[in-house]
């Protein structure tokens, strides 16, 4: 099954935040994109097991978004 995970940059907190509409309870943060990616890879199977999902192969799709305001 495919799960979409979104990484969003929080300018105020200076962290990346991982969330997913497909995985209840997934909310992680880290100052490093790579560290958050690793944390998410470990957390997803655990959360799916806690949410009583059947064990099956996982396809994780990671999407990232970072917005910055710039003055001209």
N, C-alpha and C positions, 0 to 999 in steps of 0.2 A: 504494500500500500504506500502511496505517496503522501508525504506531509510537507507542507510549506511553512518555513520558519522565516520570520522577518527580523532583520537586525536594523535598528534605528538608532542614530546618533542623537544623544541628548546634550545640546550645547551648554545648558546650565550646569548639569552635573558632570560634564566631560566623561561620559561613559557610553558604551554601546549597550543597547537593551534588546534582548531576544524575546519574541512573543510568537504565538501561533494560534490561529483560530481553530486549527485541527487538533491541537494537543492541549487539553484542559490542564491548567496549572503551570504552564510553561511561562515563566517570567524570570529571566536571568540578566545580570548586568556585569560589565567588566570595562575597564579602561582600555583594554587591548582587544582588537578585533579577533586576532588569532586565538587568544586565551578564551574568548567567549565561544568561538567555534568549537574548541575542544571541550569546554564545559557542557555545551549543548549536546554534543555527540554522546556524552556519558549520561546526561540527564534524560534525554528523550526515551530510551528503552525503559528506564525506571518509571517514568511518569506513565507511559503506556501500560506497563504492567500494573501499576497502582490503579489505573482507570479501567482495569479488567479487559483490556484489548487482547485478542488472541495473538499468540506469537506468530509472526510471519515476517518474511523479508521486508525491510524498510527501505524506502527511497526518500531521502531527505533533500529538499530543494531549499537552498539558502538565498534569500533576497536581502540586499542591503540598501539603505537609504540614508543619505547625509545631506542636509541642506545648510547652506551658509548664506548669510545676508552680507552683501558687499555694497559699499558706497562708491559711486562713480566720481 
